[in-house]
């Protein structure tokens, strides 16, 4: 059941993203970065509780991946905003 939901989520996500006009990508990336920031806070809280070794390791990995996602999202957003600036 979970695999079916996962595959359907991938399909729906792909269909939605490919239908978005380029002028809307920058605002959507900003919203995505905000969500990734919330994920990063949750990952830090999860890693900081140190209830078991497994939760600490998984929390640490979540911090790493969420940080990569936030930084990469801001880099992509910055490049997209550069496309809309007038060339001198």
Steps between C-alpha positions, in 0.01 A plus 500: 500500500775745592688425179186574297456836674868580447483423127180702460659794686797490262270495197278784627802709603661457159178594321450810714859623465509455121177703460625807694602797283860621548388831653354314799806286576678767707211560746447125530871447571480761777211313657687173463803651672282609791365146537854362484597742776222360718626150420849608607369623835319169554814306408707700750241432770496130413879473509519699824268279704753214501246243615677214322801470276272431203297819548818703540654358181180538300455854634857585403446364148176698477690817598756437225240432229273788604798738498599388151138551389478852647834615359432347160153656491638844573766457231239399242273788602789744469583374150137528394478857630817587303316392182243777551752782549571730209833440332729802487 
